[in-house]
Amino acid sequence: MKRDDKASISLKKVISISIILLFVMGIGVMAANSKVTSVKIISADGYETNILTSKTNVAEILEENHIVVLPNEKVIPALDEDISDNNTIKIISSNESNIVLAEEETEELSVESVLEDYNSLTEKIVKEQVTIPYETETQDKSTGDGEKIENITQNGVDGLKEIAYLMKYENGEVIEKTQVAENLVQEPVNCVKVIKDKPVPVVTSRAATSVEAEEVQSSGASRGSALAERVEGMTPEVVTMNASAYSSDECGGSTATASGARARVYYTVATDPRYYPMGTIIYIPYFADYPNGGWFIAQDTGGAIKGNKIDVFMNNIRECNNFGRRNLECYVYKF
């Protein structure tokens, strides 16, 4: 054989081997680019088959494995869908399909039913303030069977306490209420009612210490008697008044009053005319031994005399200072 022929044959072998290698390499590249997945196929009769495929569409996988779906069968997932994450294709009959759907619907209804029947239980502490009613304390200081009067010496004030409850709610409604704590906020103050014999005003006098005192005593006694006669048979209003005193020394020696009358010692008092108008007669047992026998008449007013206050006209500033300020029981006769 000639050298040229031998060279030609060698060249043909090289070309053939190269083509084969290229073909094999192409197949290898295609295989490498195709992801092969293991898929389980469960037939309607329960038979399971495991296959390897690079396809993801359910219809293509079944066709690739020559599996035919009958008219009365259903595929899960559907034929036009891709396989799910569990890589399982299940073929079921129509009857089984209805059962599966019924189970799914039952499950949904069951969840809704649970949500509807769910009871929301909550607890919290609630504090309530409760009034403690005051009590009335009666003190009977009367003697004999004569006419009596009642006087409230202390007004009653309700107390207050705070109670804490543990409240249990179900769906917004209280199902249980338990007291867990109690705290006293304010003690109640009892109302004190005193029963006494109705006083019978008596005009009395005291020993004179000077000529001036004798004159005051004499005139005061007669004026007191006159006031007592004016209210004879009337029922007084018994009140406790805050009493102070004043004299002409504090008024530059003047005895003029707001009523126009001249102020008289242990006879004239200044009051708040909104409560005790001019001409109101007031009997004060504290002054029963004084020249007027405890009888006064409202003839004056004062800037500091407001509400339930009274200012008694006395001889001088020394007497006023000695008297000071005190609460006195008064019997008020208004006209």
KOLFI-437016 format. One record per atom (N, C-alpha, C): residue number from 1; x, y, z. Coordinates in pm, whole numbers, plus 50000, padded with zeros to 5 digits. Atoms other than C-alpha are relative to their C-alpha. Example, Ala and Ser with C-alpha at 12.3 -4.5 7.8 and 13.67 -1.06 7.14 Angstrom:
BEGIN
  roro   east  north     up
     1  50089  49881  50000
     1  51230  49550  50780
     1  50090  50120  50000
     2  49918  49881  49994
     2  51367  49894  50714
     2  49923  50109  50073
END
This chain:
BEGIN
  roro   east  north     up
     1  50087  49879  50000
     1  50000  50000  50000
     1  50088  50123  50000
     2  49923  49879  50010
     2  50119  50340  49919
     2  49988  50085  50127
     3  49999  49914  49880
     3  50212  50595  50183
     3  49885  50097  50001
     4  50113  49903  50006
     4  49937  50839  50065
     4  49872  49935  50045
     5  50125  50070  49961
     5  49663  50577  50108
     5  49997  49979  50150
     6  49995  50022  49855
     6  49781  50497  50459
     6  49971  50129  50076
     7  50028  49872  49934
     7  49774  50863  50552
     7  49855  50035  49992
     8  50144  49972  50019
     8  49418  50897  50416
     8  49917  49922  50098
     9  50077  50085  49908
     9  49292  50604  50623
     9  50015  50051  50144
    10  49977  49950  49863
    10  49448  50743  50943
    10  49921  50127  50027
    11  50078  49875  49986
    11  49286  51081  50886
    11  49853  49972  50021
    12  50142  50036  49987
    12  48943  50918  50847
    12  49971  49946  50139
    13  50023  50053  49866
    13  48986  50730  51175
    13  49997  50111  50104
    14  49995  49888  49904
    14  49080  51048  51357
    14  49870  50079  49998
    15  50126  49923  50013
    15  48774  51230  51220
    15  49884  49926  50063
    16  50111  50081  49947
    16  48540  50942  51311
    16  50003  49999  50152
    17  49991  50004  49853
    17  48670  50917  51664
    17  49961  50135  50060
    18  50034  49866  49950
    18  48638  51296  51707
    18  49850  50023  50000
    19  50147  49984  50006
    19  48274  51290  51592
    19  49932  49924  50110
    20  50060  50083  49894
    20  48193  51009  51834
    20  50019  50068  50135
    21  49974  49933  49873
    21  48359  51194  52120
    21  49911  50123  50019
    22  50087  49882  49993
    22  48169  51513  52037
    22  49856  49961  50032
    23  50137  50047  49978
    23  47838  51319  52033
    23  49980  49959  50145
    24  50010  50047  49860
    24  47907  51156  52366
    24  50005  50118  50095
    25  49991  49883  49915
    25  48009  51485  52517
    25  49871  50082  49998
    26  50128  49927  50010
    26  47689  51649  52388
    26  49893  49936  50084
    27  50099  50071  49918
    27  47479  51379  52547
    27  50027  50026  50148
    28  49965  49976  49860
    28  47671  51429  52871
    28  49961  50138  50047
    29  50039  49862  49964
    29  47616  51803  52864
    29  49850  50012  50016
    30  50148  49996  49990
    30  47243  51755  52796
    30  49952  49934  50128
    31  50039  50070  49877
    31  47219  51508  53083
    31  50031  50085  50123
    32  49961  49916  49886
    32  47404  51744  53311
    32  49906  50118  50017
    33  50090  49884  49993
    33  47173  52035  53218
    33  49858  49962  50037
    34  50136  50047  49967
    34  46860  51824  53277
    34  50000  49946  50142
    35  50011  50045  49862
    35  46760  51780  53642
    35  49908  49879  50007
    36  50076  50124  49991
    36  46643  51428  53706
    36  49940  49990  50139
    37  50071  50005  49873
    37  46381  51387  53979
    37  49931  49866  50015
    38  50071  50124  49971
    38  46238  51078  54148
    38  49856  50035  50033
    39  50143  49972  49982
    39  45858  51085  54126
    39  49926  49872  50031
    40  50082  50117  49965
    40  45610  50847  54292
    40  49863  50016  49934
    41  50131  50000  50065
    41  45299  50758  54088
    41  49915  49894  50068
    42  50092  50093  49933
    42  45006  50602  54279
    42  49877  49986  49913
    43  50115  50025  50088
    43  44743  50440  54059
    43  49872  49993  50080
    44  50131  50004  49935
    44  44371  50423  54136
    44  49981  49875  50084
    45  50013  50124  49923
    45  44408  50065  54263
    45  50102  49992  50113
    46  49907  49994  49890
    46  44681  50172  54509
    46  50141  49954  49966
    47  49866  50045  50039
    47  44982  50045  54314
    47  50092  50121  49986
    48  49905  49890  50003
    48  45291  50264  54356
    48  50116  49968  49906
    49  49886  50013  50091
    49  45561  50321  54092
    49  50091  50119  50019
    50  49901  49894  49989
    50  45879  50520  54139
    50  50077  50010  49869
    51  49933  49979  50127
    51  46025  50670  53823
    51  50095  50118  50011
    52  49908  49887  50009
    52  46310  50907  53733
    52  49965  50080  49877
    53  50038  49917  50114
    53  46224  51199  53509
    53  50060  50139  50017
    54  49954  49861  49998
    54  46352  51540  53415
    54  49884  50097  49976
    55  50118  49917  50027
    55  46001  51663  53344
    55  49934  50039  50131
    56  50072  49952  49881
    56  45784  51858  53588
    56  49849  50002  49979
    57  50143  49998  50029
    57  45444  51870  53412
    57  49941  49862  50021
    58  50063  50128  49966
    58  45207  51597  53535
    58  49963  49923  49875
    59  50043  50069  50123
    59  45065  51516  53187
    59  50119  49943  49925
    60  49881  50048  50072
    60  45412  51487  53035
    60  50063  49882  50071
    61  49942  50113  49925
    61  45534  51259  53313
    61  49920  49873  49976
    62  50084  50119  50022
    62  45235  51027  53272
    62  50016  49947  49858
    63  49983  50042  50140
    63  45273  51024  52894
    63  50135  49934  49980
    64  49865  50056  50013
    64  45645  50956  52924
    64  50006  49856  50051
    65  50000  50134  49940
    65  45567  50648  53136
    65  49882  49917  49953
    66  50107  50076  50066
    66  45275  50534  52914
    66  49886  49969  50098
    67  50112  50017  49906
    67  45015  50586  53188
    67  49883  50082  49950
    68  50120  49936  50055
    68  44663  50662  53064
    68  49899  50024  50112
    69  50102  49965  49900
    69  44406  50842  53280
    69  49863  49975  49939
    70  50133  50033  50050
    70  44054  50701  53234
    70  49903  50115  50027
    71  50097  49890  49984
    71  43748  50927  53202
    71  49944  50012  50141
    72  50057  49995  49865
    72  43623  50830  53549
    72  50106  50015  50108
    73  49892  49982  49904
    73  43955  50908  53710
    73  50044  50147  50004
    74  49951  49865  49981
    74  44112  51223  53843
    74  50144  49994  50048
    75  49859  49996  49964
    75  44476  51320  53885
    75  50024  50116  50097
    76  49960  49898  49901
    76  44619  51509  54184
    76  50153  50000  50009
    77  50052  49874  50055
    77  44786  51748  54102
    77  49937  49981  49863
    78  50068  50009  50129
    78  44584  51821  53784
    78  50101  49983  49887
    79  49912  50029  50113
    79  44721  51726  53444
    79  50076  50122  49952
    80  49933  49880  50052
    80  44801  52085  53349
    80  50087  50070  50104
    81  49918  49942  49896
    81  44990  52149  53673
    81  50134  49929  50010
    82  49872  50063  49971
    82  45345  52079  53783
    82  49990  49917  50127
    83  50001  50083  49880
    83  45426  51821  54044
    83  50028  50087  50122
    84  49981  49922  49877
    84  45418  51946  54402
    84  50131  49962  50067
    85  49873  50022  49931
    85  45700  51946  54655
    85  50019  49856  50046
    86  49985  50139  49955
    86  45623  51591  54767
    86  50029  49903  49885
    87  49967  50082  50118
    87  45691  51466  54407
    87  49912  49875  49991
    88  50095  50112  50005
    88  45380  51249  54413
    88  49886  50033  49907
    89  50116  49988  50088
    89  45117  51198  54147
    89  49903  49890  50040
    90  50100  50098  49954
    90  44797  51033  54266
    90  49882  49999  49904
    91  50116  50018  50089
    91  44530  50892  54037
    91  49890  49937  50084
    92  50113  50050  49920
    92  44192  50845  54205
    92  49875  49993  49913
    93  50126  50013  50073
    93  43846  50739  54089
    93  49910  50117  50037
    94  50094  49890  49976
    94  43553  50983  54075
    94  49938  49991  50138
    95  50060  50017  49867
    95  43395  50835  54390
    95  50096  50043  50109
    96  49899  49962  49902
    96  43716  50876  54586
    96  50024  50150  49998
    97  49983  49856  50013
    97  43746  51230  54449
    97  49894  50074  50078
    98  50109  49935  49925
    98  43408  51320  54597
    98  50025  49991  50150
    99  49973  50018  49857
    99  43516  51175  54931
    99  50107  50097  50046
   100  49893  49908  49965
   100  43836  51380  54929
   100  49949  50142  50012
   101  50057  49865  49996
   101  43646  51698  54846
   101  49913  50020  50123
   102  50087  49991  49884
   102  43394  51622  55119
   102  50083  50016  50128
   103  49913  49988  49883
   103  43678  51576  55369
   103  50057  50140  50012
   104  49946  49865  49997
   104  43830  51910  55267
   104  49897  50101  50048
   105  50106  49908  49958
   105  43496  52088  55305
   105  49970  49984  50148
   106  50027  50024  49859
   106  43437  51920  55641
   106  50106  50064  50088
   107  49891  49940  49923
   107  43778  52034  55759
   107  49985  50151  50009
   108  50019  49855  50000
   108  43705  52398  55659
   108  49888  50039  50094
   109  50112  49972  49912
   109  43371  52388  55831
   109  50038  49980  50146
   110  49958  50030  49865
   110  43533  52239  56134
   110  50082  50116  50057
   111  49921  49886  49955
   111  43784  52528  56156
   111  49911  50119  50031
   112  50093  49889  49976
   112  43506  52785  56121
   112  49920  49977  50126
   113  50079  50032  49882
   113  43305  52603  56383
   113  50081  50023  50127
   114  49913  49979  49883
   114  43601  52609  56622
   114  50015  50148  50029
   115  49984  49856  49982
   115  43649  52982  56562
   115  49875  50062  50059
   116  50125  49944  49949
   116  43281  53050  56624
   116  49976  49963  50146
   117  50026  50048  49865
   117  43272  52842  56940
   117  50112  50038  50098
   118  49887  49967  49914
   118  43599  52984  57073
   118  49957  50101  50105
   119  50038  49912  49890
   119  43547  53140  57410
   119  50122  50078  50048
   120  49890  49915  49956
   120  43770  53438  57496
   120  49987  50026  50149
   121  50002  49983  49855
   121  43846  53428  57870
   121  50107  50103  50041
   122  49906  49898  49953
   122  44006  53734  58032
   122  49974  50029  50147
   123  50009  49962  49860
   123  44075  53852  58387
   123  50063  50137  50020
   124  49938  49873  49965
   124  44144  54194  58532
   124  49948  50046  50136
   125  50037  49945  49869
   125  44135  54385  58862
   125  49920  50129  49980
   126  50086  49882  50008
   126  43854  54640  58896
   126  49979  50055  50141
   127  50018  49937  49869
   127  43835  54891  59183
   127  49872  50083  50001
   128  50125  49927  49986
   128  43507  55033  59307
   128  50002  50077  50133
   129  50011  49921  49878
   129  43444  55310  59561
   129  49858  49989  50054
   130  50130  50024  49937
   130  43163  55241  59807
   130  49982  50097  50116
   131  50031  49906  49892
   131  42997  55492  60039
   131  49966  49925  50128
   132  50033  50056  49868
   132  42986  55409  60410
   132  49905  50099  50068
   133  50096  49905  49941
   133  42667  55571  60548
   133  50036  50033  50146
   134  49974  49962  49861
   134  42713  55770  60869
   134  49881  49959  50086
   135  50106  50036  49904
   135  42513  55682  61180
   135  49963  50124  50082
   136  50047  49888  49918
   136  42309  55913  61398
   136  50005  49959  50147
   137  49986  50024  49856
   137  42399  55927  61766
   137  49913  50101  50075
   138  50093  49913  49926
   138  42127  56064  61993
   138  50039  50005  50147
   139  49966  49979  49859
   139  42215  56211  62331
   139  49883  50073  50068
   140  50116  49942  49931
   140  41918  56272  62560
   140  50048  50064  50131
   141  49956  49925  49882
   141  42015  56543  62809
   141  49884  50074  50067
   142  50119  49933  49944
   142  41660  56642  62898
   142  49968  49944  50137
   143  50046  50043  49867
   143  41505  56619  63244
   143  49852  50031  50011
   144  50142  49975  49980
   144  41144  56592  63348
   144  49918  49969  49876
   145  50095  50029  50107
   145  40840  56571  63125
   145  49962  50125  49920
   146  50035  49877  50070
   146  40840  56926  62990
   146  50029  49992  49851
   147  49977  49993  50145
   147  40868  57035  62628
   147  50150  49991  49971
   148  49860  50023  50034
   148  41191  56926  62458
   148  50030  50048  49858
   149  49955  49961  50134
   149  41392  57036  62159
   149  50120  49915  49961
   150  49887  50076  50052
   150  41644  56859  61938
   150  50097  50097  49931
   151  49899  49916  50060
   151  41969  57019  61831
   151  50113  49912  49947
   152  49890  50077  50059
   152  42225  56871  61591
   152  50130  50074  50028
   153  49873  49937  49963
   153  42565  56948  61740
   153  50115  49959  49908
   154  49896  50045  50096
   154  42763  56757  61477
   154  49932  49938  49879
   155  50058  50054  50124
   155  42666  56699  61117
   155  50069  49870  49960
   156  49946  50129  50044
   156  42711  56347  60980
   156  50065  50012  49863
   157  49929  50004  50128
   157  42955  56279  60697
   157  50021  49854  49961
   158  49983  50137  50046
   158  42952  55961  60491
   158  50149  49968  49983
   159  49863  50046  50022
   159  43272  55759  60480
   159  50014  49942  49860
   160  49973  50053  50135
   160  43433  55601  60174
   160  50103  49887  50010
   161  49903  50109  50007
   161  43606  55271  60107
   161  50015  49954  49855
   162  49969  50047  50135
   162  43769  55123  59796
   162  50016  49848  50004
   163  49997  50146  50004
   163  43711  54757  59712
   163  50055  49956  49865
   164  49941  50054  50123
   164  43921  54565  59457
   164  49940  49862  49973
   165  50058  50127  50040
   165  43758  54278  59267
   165  50081  49939  49886
   166  49944  50072  50114
   166  43906  54011  59041
   166  49881  49962  49911
   167  50111  50021  50091
   167  43671  54012  58741
   167  50042  49900  49891
   168  49978  50095  50109
   168  43651  53718  58499
   168  49894  50022  49893
   169  50089  49972  50111
   169  43502  53783  58157
   169  50005  49884  49900
   170  50008  50096  50109
   170  43384  53539  57893
   170  49922  50064  49886
   171  50062  49931  50114
   171  43316  53692  57552
   171  49946  50136  50041
   172  50039  49865  49962
   172  43299  54033  57719
   172  49899  50008  50112
   173  50099  50000  49893
   173  43048  53929  57988
   173  50061  49948  50130
   174  49947  50040  49870
   174  43122  53898  58360
   174  49941  49865  50039
   175  50047  50132  49957
   175  43106  53537  58472
   175  50037  49972  50146
   176  49959  50020  49861
   176  43276  53571  58811
   176  50057  50130  50056
   177  49954  49878  49934
   177  43343  53854  59058
   177  50042  49964  50142
   178  49947  50040  49871
   178  43568  53793  59359
   178  50071  50118  50067
   179  49934  49892  49928
   179  43667  54050  59622
   179  50138  49953  50044
   180  49863  50037  49966
   180  44044  54049  59671
   180  50066  50098  50098
   181  49941  49902  49909
   181  44114  54365  59873
   181  49897  50107  50037
   182  50088  49892  49955
   182  43945  54645  60070
   182  50085  50104  50072
   183  49920  49892  49942
   183  44092  54983  60164
   183  49909  50113  50047
   184  50081  49891  49945
   184  43935  55245  60392
   184  50060  50133  49956
   185  49953  49870  50050
   185  43964  55587  60226
   185  49967  50110  50102
   186  50041  49896  49904
   186  43768  55798  60477
   186  49901  49942  50099
   187  50090  50046  49894
   187  43607  55716  60811
   187  49871  50082  50000
   188  50124  49921  49989
   188  43240  55814  60845
   188  49999  50078  50132
   189  50015  49917  49879
   189  43156  56090  61095
   189  49854  49994  50042
   190  50137  50015  49952
   190  42850  56026  61307
   190  49931  50136  50017
   191  50083  49883  49972
   191  42570  56277  61328
   191  49961  49994  50149
   192  50031  49996  49857
   192  42524  56384  61692
   192  49877  50089  50022
   193  50125  49928  49974
   193  42173  56485  61796
   193  49978  50005  50151
   194  50017  49981  49855
   194  42117  56629  62144
   194  49856  50042  50029
   195  50137  49967  49957
   195  41777  56636  62311
   195  50009  50071  50135
   196  49997  49922  49876
   196  41731  56905  62576
   196  49860  50050  50034
   197  50125  49933  49961
   197  41454  57065  62772
   197  49995  50136  49930
   198  50015  49870  50062
   198  41317  57368  62594
   198  50021  50108  50106
   199  49970  49900  49895
   199  41460  57668  62780
   199  49885  50098  50021
   200  50098  49897  49965
   200  41231  57907  62958
   200  50079  50126  50033
   201  49917  49881  49977
   201  41395  58248  62923
   201  49962  50073  50128
   202  50021  49928  49874
   202  41436  58421  63255
   202  50094  50120  50002
   203  49918  49879  49992
   203  41557  58776  63288
   203  50061  50006  50138
   204  49929  49994  49871
   204  41820  58787  63558
   204  50093  50120  50001
   205  49905  49890  49988
   205  42064  59043  63683
   205  50119  49951  50080
   206  49882  50033  49921
   206  42409  59039  63838
   206  50039  50123  50082
   207  49962  49890  49910
   207  42565  59251  64108
   207  50072  50108  49925
   208  49936  49887  50067
   208  42671  59598  63998
   208  50136  50023  50062
   209  49864  49970  49953
   209  43036  59689  64026
   209  50030  50148  49991
   210  49978  49857  50012
   210  42999  60054  63939
   210  49866  50065  49967
   211  50122  49926  50035
   211  42744  60323  63871
   211  49962  49970  49857
   212  50025  50027  50143
   212  42784  60261  63499
   212  49938  49863  49983
   213  50052  50136  50011
   213  42720  59889  63547
   213  49856  49994  50047
   214  50137  50001  49950
   214  42407  59956  63749
   214  49904  50054  49896
   215  50086  49943  50103
   215  42267  60172  63474
   215  49980  49902  49885
   216  50009  50097  50109
   216  42348  59915  63210
   216  49913  49884  50040
   217  50076  50115  49953
   217  42204  59640  63426
   217  49851  50030  50001
   218  50140  49964  49988
   218  41880  59819  63489
   218  49934  50012  49864
   219  50060  49981  50132
   219  41819  59926  63133
   219  50004  49872  49920
   220  49987  50125  50075
   220  41947  59594  62993
   220  49893  49900  50040
   221  50100  50095  49953
   221  41712  59391  63209
   221  49863  50031  49942
   222  50131  49964  50053
   222  41409  59586  63097
   222  49992  49973  49850
   223  50004  50025  50145
   223  41508  59562  62732
   223  49992  49851  49972
   224  50005  50144  50018
   224  41569  59188  62768
   224  49861  49946  50023
   225  50137  50044  49971
   225  41226  59141  62921
   225  49907  50035  49884
   226  50085  49958  50112
   226  41068  59334  62635
   226  50018  49907  49880
   227  49975  50092  50113
   227  41235  59111  62375
   227  49938  49864  50027
   228  50058  50130  49964
   228  41127  58797  62564
   228  49849  50000  49982
   229  50145  49991  50015
   229  40768  58917  62565
   229  49959  49998  49853
   230  50034  49991  50144
   230  40776  58984  62188
   230  49998  49862  49934
   231  49993  50132  50066
   231  40861  58621  62107
   231  49928  49893  50080
   232  50071  50098  49918
   232  40643  58457  62370
   232  49904  49919  49913
   233  50087  50088  50078
   233  40469  58153  62215
   233  50059  49958  49866
   234  49937  50035  50128
   234  40701  58140  61911
   234  50100  49885  50020
   235  49902  50109  49995
   235  40917  57836  61832
   235  50129  50046  49934
   236  49875  49949  50057
   236  41282  57934  61782
   236  50071  49896  49913
   237  49909  50087  50076
   237  41535  57792  61537
   237  50129  49991  50082
   238  49882  50019  49916
   238  41819  57642  61739
   238  50121  49976  49911
   239  49879  50011  50083
   239  42160  57695  61576
   239  50122  50027  50086
   240  49873  49970  49936
   240  42522  57702  61680
   240  50070  50106  49916
   241  49943  49889  50074
   241  42676  58036  61583
   241  50139  50031  50053
   242  49864  49960  49964
   242  43036  58153  61582
   242  49995  50147  50045
   243  50019  49867  49941
   243  43033  58454  61817
   243  50133  50070  50026
   244  49887  49912  49967
   244  43280  58742  61850
   244  49941  50125  50066
   245  50052  49880  49931
   245  43253  59086  62016
   245  50066  50126  49944
   246  49945  49871  50042
   246  43302  59454  61932
   246  49946  50107  50094
   247  50042  49891  49912
   247  43266  59789  62109
   247  50019  50133  49928
   248  49986  49868  50061
   248  43257  60162  62043
   248  50146  50043  49992
   249  49857  49967  50004
   249  43633  60173  62113
   249  50057  49973  49861
   250  49950  50036  50133
   250  43688  60008  61775
   250  49934  50082  49891
   251  50074  49919  50097
   251  43447  60247  61606
   251  50020  50150  50023
   252  49972  49858  49975
   252  43602  60574  61719
   252  49902  50062  50097
   253  50094  49950  49902
   253  43352  60605  62005
   253  49858  50007  49950
   254  50135  49993  50058
   254  43052  60585  61770
   254  49918  49879  50041
   255  50092  50110  49969
   255  42750  60376  61865
   255  49892  49987  49892
   256  50097  50010  50109
   256  42568  60417  61533
   256  50003  49860  49941
   257  50010  50133  50061
   257  42444  60095  61372
   257  49945  50009  49859
   258  50049  50003  50137
   258  42348  59989  61023
   258  49849  50020  49994
   259  50146  49985  49999
   259  41981  59992  61127
   259  49957  50144  50031
   260  50032  49862  49963
   260  42003  60356  61242
   260  49982  50017  50149
   261  50017  49992  49854
   261  41949  60267  61608
   261  50136  50013  50067
   262  49876  49988  49926
   262  42208  60337  61874
   262  50034  49865  50062
   263  49959  50131  49947
   263  42410  60028  61973
   263  49994  50001  50152
   264  50011  50012  49855
   264  42340  59912  62330
   264  50079  49877  50045
   265  49915  50107  49947
   265  42574  59697  62539
   265  49916  49879  50041
   266  50069  50127  49970
   266  42466  59329  62568
   266  49854  50003  49957
   267  50135  49993  50057
   267  42162  59404  62358
   267  50007  49996  49848
   268  49985  49992  50146
   268  42278  59484  62004
   268  50100  49894  49952
   269  49906  50093  50066
   269  42435  59220  61779
   269  50004  50032  49851
   270  49985  49984  50145
   270  42570  59241  61427
   270  49990  49860  49937
   271  50019  50129  50067
   271  42462  58962  61187
   271  50010  50022  49849
   272  50007  49996  50147
   272  42464  58877  60817
   272  49852  50008  49964
   273  50144  49984  50024
   273  42125  59017  60704
   273  49943  49901  49899
   274  50052  50100  50094
   274  42102  58753  60431
   274  49950  49877  50076
   275  50039  50114  49919
   275  42068  58493  60708
   275  49910  50041  50117
   276  50074  49953  49884
   276  41939  58694  61004
   276  49971  50148  49980
   277  50035  49861  50034
   277  41759  59015  60895
   277  49994  50090  50124
   278  50014  49902  49893
   278  41747  59332  61098
   278  49868  49976  50075
   279  50120  50023  49920
   279  41503  59291  61386
   279  49988  49858  50051
   280  50002  50137  49951
   280  41575  58920  61439
   280  50038  49998  50148
   281  49973  50010  49856
   281  41562  58837  61811
   281  50072  49868  50026
   282  49917  50118  49974
   282  41823  58594  61943
   282  50021  49986  50151
   283  49975  50028  49858
   283  41836  58432  62287
   283  50124  49910  50008
   284  49875  50076  49985
   284  42185  58310  62392
   284  50016  49963  50146
   285  49992  50042  49859
   285  42191  58102  62714
   285  50132  50036  50066
   286  49870  49966  49943
   286  42561  58183  62760
   286  49996  50134  50074
   287  50009  49865  49940
   287  42466  58544  62844
   287  49880  50012  50095
   288  50121  49995  49916
   288  42172  58448  63072
   288  50023  50080  50129
   289  49971  49927  49875
   289  42347  58603  63375
   289  50045  50144  49976
   290  49961  49863  50031
   290  42423  58928  63193
   290  49878  50093  50012
   291  50112  49906  49976
   291  42209  59247  63228
   291  49880  49977  49910
   292  50114  50017  50091
   292  41997  59161  62923
   292  49932  49865  50016
   293  50060  50131  49979
   293  41922  58810  63050
   293  50023  49905  49883
   294  49969  50089  50114
   294  42068  58662  62728
   294  49923  50034  49874
   295  50081  49962  50115
   295  41832  58846  62488
   295  50071  50110  49919
   296  49936  49904  50092
   296  41968  59030  62180
   296  49910  50025  49880
   297  50074  49968  50123
   297  41835  59195  61868
   297  50101  50040  49892
   298  49911  49968  50112
   298  42003  59216  61525
   298  49974  50142  49954
   299  50014  49859  50038
   299  42063  59588  61463
   299  50118  50048  49914
   300  49879  49953  50067
   300  42405  59599  61294
   300  50053  49892  49905
   301  49933  50092  50091
   301  42619  59440  61024
   301  50150  50025  50007
   302  49854  49983  50000
   302  42992  59398  60967
   302  50061  49931  49880
   303  49937  50057  50118
   303  43228  59325  60680
   303  50046  49857  50021
   304  49951  50135  49972
   304  43363  59012  60853
   304  49890  49909  50051
   305  50111  50080  49947
   305  43021  58895  60972
   305  49925  49940  49881
   306  50060  50067  50115
   306  42922  58646  60704
   306  49944  49864  50043
   307  50058  50132  49975
   307  42694  58346  60718
   307  49954  49984  50144
   308  50049  50037  49867
   308  42642  58184  61057
   308  50090  50059  50110
   309  49917  49932  49901
   309  42839  58443  61257
   309  49919  50110  50069
   310  50068  49895  49923
   310  42735  58694  61522
   310  50105  50080  50076
   311  49907  49910  49931
   311  42912  58996  61676
   311  49922  50072  50111
   312  50071  49946  49885
   312  42803  59104  62028
   312  50062  50134  50041
   313  49952  49867  49959
   313  42828  59473  62128
   313  50022  50001  50151
   314  49965  50000  49858
   314  43013  59506  62463
   314  50049  50138  50043
   315  49964  49871  49942
   315  43134  59786  62695
   315  50128  50059  49940
   316  49871  49948  50044
   316  43495  59816  62579
   316  50083  49890  49937
   317  49915  50095  50071
   317  43778  59651  62394
   317  50057  49892  50093
   318  49951  50099  49905
   318  43902  59479  62710
   318  49903  49885  50014
   319  50100  50106  49992
   319  43574  59287  62746
   319  49998  49916  49872
   320  50001  50072  50129
   320  43587  59200  62377
   320  50115  49901  49991
   321  49883  50087  50005
   321  43938  59060  62406
   321  49985  49882  50094
   322  50021  50109  49904
   322  43844  58858  62714
   322  49901  49897  49946
   323  50100  50092  50056
   323  43547  58711  62532
   323  50061  49920  49885
   324  49936  50069  50113
   324  43749  58628  62219
   324  49899  49955  49895
   325  50091  50058  50100
   325  43570  58402  61975
   325  49965  49859  50044
   326  50045  50132  49956
   326  43361  58097  62056
   326  49868  49963  49933
   327  50127  50049  50057
   327  43074  57881  61928
   327  49897  49994  50111
   328  50104  49994  49899
   328  42751  57944  62116
   328  49867  49949  49943
   329  50134  50046  50035
   329  42410  57781  62111
   329  49905  50119  50002
   330  50088  49882  50010
   330  42153  58037  61995
   330  49859  49956  49960
   331  50140  50022  50032
   331  41772  58043  61977
   331  49953  50121  49920
   332  50024  49891  50093
   332  41673  58250  61676
   332  49849  50012  49972
   333  50140  49969  50028
   333  41332  58417  61633
   333  49996  50099  49885
   334  50009  49912  50117
   334  41278  58554  61285
   334  49858  50047  49979
   335  50135  49944  50023
   335  40987  58777  61190
   335  49973  50011  49851
END
